[in-house]
């Protein structure tokens, strides 16, 4: 097992205070999942750190690896930003040519990354079985 977990949350935003709705939906479960596992990991000697990168398409990297590379069966697709209800409302015409990342897993499409996948990817990045 590795002794450090670095999660980089990349997301689109006008600035750090104005995160788009879909990206906020990932950030909230990310905080909740980390609150749940941080104490357990620290008891095992694993430090947990989050890095937030604004201005990138939304994704999560776990010790440098994207979630779709860590978890079998997770695929990345893209939808036009204007067709994404939460992004369309947030950024309007500012993102006409932009695409939003969507994860597909077990036949479901997710604009925001579900907490279950966040926890599983963290465990995989730490090489926890």
C-alpha positions as a printed NumPy array, in Angstrom:
array([[  0.   ,   0.   ,   0.   ],
       [  1.209,   3.488,  -0.86 ],
       [  1.589,   6.089,   1.907],
       [  0.192,   9.147,   0.105],
       [ -3.012,   9.829,  -1.803],
       [ -3.036,  12.953,  -3.945],
       [ -6.367,  13.667,  -5.591],
       [ -6.365,  16.347,  -8.247],
       [ -9.819,  17.694,  -9.004],
       [ -9.732,  19.407, -12.392],
       [-12.798,  21.402, -13.303],
       [-14.094,  24.209, -15.457],
       [-14.964,  27.513, -13.815],
       [-14.808,  31.197, -14.525],
       [-12.666,  31.448, -11.393],
       [-12.177,  29.558,  -8.112],
       [-15.345,  31.043,  -6.575],
       [-17.645,  30.384,  -9.556],
       [-17.558,  26.642, -10.097],
       [-20.179,  25.327, -12.523],
       [-23.046,  23.275, -11.054],
       [-21.985,  19.902, -12.465],
       [-18.466,  20.401, -11.15 ],
       [-19.876,  21.368,  -7.732],
       [-21.808,  18.092,  -7.731],
       [-18.497,  16.229,  -7.961],
       [-16.78 ,  18.457,  -5.398],
       [-19.434,  17.874,  -2.729],
       [-19.206,  14.044,  -2.79 ],
       [-15.428,  14.297,  -3.043],
       [-15.361,  16.22 ,   0.253],
       [-17.813,  13.788,   1.862],
       [-15.9  ,  10.703,   0.709],
       [-12.601,  12.148,   1.892],
       [-14.078,  13.027,   5.28 ],
       [-15.138,   9.388,   5.599],
       [-11.862,   7.82 ,   4.562],
       [ -9.3  ,  10.439,   5.67 ],
       [ -9.284,   9.346,   9.316],
       [ -9.032,   5.66 ,   8.386],
       [ -6.213,   6.3  ,   5.932],
       [ -4.292,   8.506,   8.361],
       [ -4.548,   5.76 ,  11.011],
       [ -2.835,   3.518,   8.454],
       [ -0.131,   6.129,   7.849],
       [ -1.514,   7.419,   4.547],
       [ -1.578,  11.185,   4.018],
       [ -4.394,  12.615,   1.899],
       [ -4.099,  15.817,  -0.109],
       [ -6.435,  17.469,  -2.62 ],
       [ -5.24 ,  19.722,  -5.412],
       [ -7.825,  21.819,  -7.256],
       [ -7.033,  22.875, -10.824],
       [ -9.403,  25.426, -12.365],
       [ -9.741,  25.789, -16.119],
       [ -9.392,  22.145, -17.127],
       [-12.132,  19.754, -18.269],
       [-13.605,  18.048, -15.214],
       [-11.858,  14.9  , -14.073],
       [-10.32 ,  13.38 , -10.99 ],
       [ -6.758,  12.139, -10.892],
       [ -5.688,   9.777,  -8.121],
       [ -1.907,   9.833,  -7.652],
       [ -1.734,  11.09 , -11.237],
       [ -4.019,   8.453, -12.79 ],
       [ -7.445,   9.404, -14.173],
       [-10.42 ,   7.614, -12.662],
       [-11.216,   5.864, -15.948],
       [ -7.745,   4.238, -16.003],
       [ -8.081,   2.992, -12.432],
       [-11.551,   1.461, -12.614],
       [-12.464,  -1.283, -15.036],
       [-15.701,  -0.593, -16.895],
       [-15.59 ,   3.201, -16.577],
       [-15.697,   4.969, -19.93 ],
       [-15.47 ,   8.666, -20.705],
       [-17.802,  10.265, -23.219],
       [-18.452,  13.903, -24.002],
       [-21.589,  15.948, -24.399],
       [-21.793,  19.41 , -25.875],
       [-21.79 ,  21.902, -23.039],
       [-24.929,  23.591, -24.33 ],
       [-26.78 ,  20.277, -23.951],
       [-25.724,  19.91 , -20.334],
       [-28.47 ,  21.51 , -18.258],
       [-26.311,  22.503, -15.311],
       [-23.378,  23.776, -17.375],
       [-25.65 ,  25.446, -19.925],
       [-27.314,  27.439, -17.179],
       [-24.013,  28.339, -15.55 ],
       [-21.871,  29.366, -18.49 ],
       [-24.368,  30.29 , -21.192],
       [-22.715,  31.402, -24.404],
       [-19.242,  31.36 , -22.824],
       [-18.846,  27.679, -23.598],
       [-20.581,  27.132, -26.944],
       [-17.7  ,  25.037, -28.293],
       [-16.855,  23.288, -25.025],
       [-17.627,  19.691, -24.126],
       [-18.511,  18.256, -20.729],
       [-17.042,  14.92 , -19.672],
       [-19.543,  12.239, -18.812],
       [-18.634,   8.938, -17.181],
       [-20.447,   5.767, -18.202],
       [-20.448,   2.876, -15.779],
       [-22.744,  -0.156, -15.589],
       [-25.016,   1.286, -18.271],
       [-25.494,   4.608, -16.449],
       [-24.176,   8.029, -17.488],
       [-22.885,  10.399, -14.809],
       [-22.138,  14.092, -15.324],
       [-20.966,  14.307, -11.695],
       [-18.668,  11.556, -10.437],
       [-20.529,   9.359,  -7.922],
       [-19.083,   8.898,  -4.405],
       [-18.853,   5.106,  -4.866],
       [-16.498,   5.533,  -7.821],
       [-14.416,   8.123,  -5.962],
       [-13.869,   5.737,  -3.044],
       [-13.081,   2.776,  -5.296],
       [-10.594,   4.798,  -7.356],
       [ -8.847,   6.045,  -4.198],
       [ -8.455,   2.454,  -2.951],
       [ -7.119,   1.326,  -6.337],
       [ -4.61 ,   4.214,  -6.473],
       [ -3.346,   3.212,  -3.019],
       [ -3.142,  -0.43 ,  -4.123],
       [ -5.632,  -1.494,  -1.45 ],
       [ -7.452,  -4.68 ,  -2.375]])
